[in-house]
Amino acid sequence: MPRRLTFSQLKKYDIAQKIIESLADAESRAILFSTIKKGKTVTDLSYTLKIPLSSVYKKLSELEELSLIQVEKWTLSDKGRKFKVYKSRISKADITIKKSEPSINLVANK
């Protein structure tokens, strides 16, 4: 007899749930909203959003894993250092709950 997964185990593999949690997180949302029109580096995001660098890196990693943000390009500093420029892959997200099941409609960023 197959073993049933617990709610927390299901949640771990439920992409829709992970996306909803990311969109509910204020820092993740701020990062997504601020990169819809123009890509930004980690330093730009940290400075403009007043979020610690470590938090920006963590949120970007989570958003990238969910394919909500992408590396738009690489840029070079005056000193020759390479930096990633991140841009949101979505411009809009609609979350609907029907019969206790959420559904998400993501609109691609152009």
C-alpha positions in Angstrom: 0.0 0.0 0.0 1.5 3.4 -1.0 2.3 5.8 1.8 0.3 9.0 1.7 2.2 12.2 1.8 1.6 14.7 4.6 0.5 18.3 3.9 4.1 19.6 4.5 5.5 17.0 2.1 3.0 17.9 -0.6 3.7 21.6 -0.1 7.4 21.0 -0.7 6.6 19.8 -4.2 3.7 22.0 -5.1 5.0 24.6 -7.5 1.8 26.7 -7.3 2.1 26.8 -3.5 5.7 27.9 -3.8 4.8 30.7 -6.3 2.0 31.9 -4.1 4.4 32.0 -1.1 6.9 34.0 -3.1 4.3 36.4 -4.3 3.1 36.8 -0.7 6.6 37.7 0.5 7.0 41.5 0.5 10.7 41.4 -0.4 10.3 38.9 -3.3 7.3 41.0 -4.6 9.4 44.2 -4.4 12.2 42.6 -6.3 9.8 41.3 -9.0 8.0 44.7 -9.3 11.2 46.7 -9.5 12.6 44.6 -12.4 9.6 44.5 -14.7 10.5 47.4 -16.9 14.3 47.5 -16.4 16.8 44.9 -15.2 18.8 45.5 -12.0 21.9 44.1 -10.3 21.9 42.7 -6.8 23.5 45.9 -5.6 20.9 48.1 -7.3 18.1 46.1 -5.7 19.6 46.2 -2.3 20.2 49.9 -2.4 16.9 51.0 -3.9 14.7 48.6 -2.0 16.7 48.9 1.3 17.0 45.1 1.6 20.3 43.5 2.9 22.5 42.0 0.1 22.2 38.5 1.7 18.4 38.7 1.6 18.4 39.9 -2.1 20.7 36.9 -3.1 18.4 34.5 -1.2 15.2 35.9 -2.7 16.7 36.0 -6.2 17.8 32.4 -5.9 14.2 31.4 -4.9 12.6 33.4 -7.7 15.1 32.0 -10.3 14.3 28.5 -9.1 10.6 29.2 -9.8 11.4 30.8 -13.1 9.8 34.1 -12.0 13.0 36.1 -12.7 15.9 35.6 -15.0 19.4 36.9 -15.8 18.8 39.4 -18.5 22.5 40.1 -19.2 25.9 40.5 -17.7 27.5 43.9 -17.2 31.0 45.0 -16.4 32.0 47.5 -13.7 34.7 50.1 -14.2 37.0 47.8 -12.4 36.2 44.9 -14.8 34.0 42.9 -12.4 31.1 41.0 -13.9 27.6 41.5 -12.5 24.3 39.8 -13.4 21.4 42.0 -14.4 18.1 40.4 -13.3 14.7 41.0 -14.9 11.2 39.8 -14.0 9.8 37.1 -16.3 6.3 38.1 -15.3 4.4 41.3 -15.4 1.2 40.2 -13.8 0.0 37.3 -11.6 -3.6 36.4 -10.9 -4.4 33.9 -8.1 -7.8 32.3 -7.9 -9.1 29.9 -5.3 -11.9 27.6 -6.4 -13.1 24.7 -4.2 -10.1 25.3 -1.9 -7.6 24.7 -4.8 -5.5 27.7 -5.9 -4.8 28.3 -9.5 -2.3 30.9 -10.8 -2.3 32.7 -14.1 1.1 34.4 -14.8 1.4 36.9 -17.6 4.8 37.0 -19.3 6.9 40.1 -19.2 7.7 41.4 -22.7 
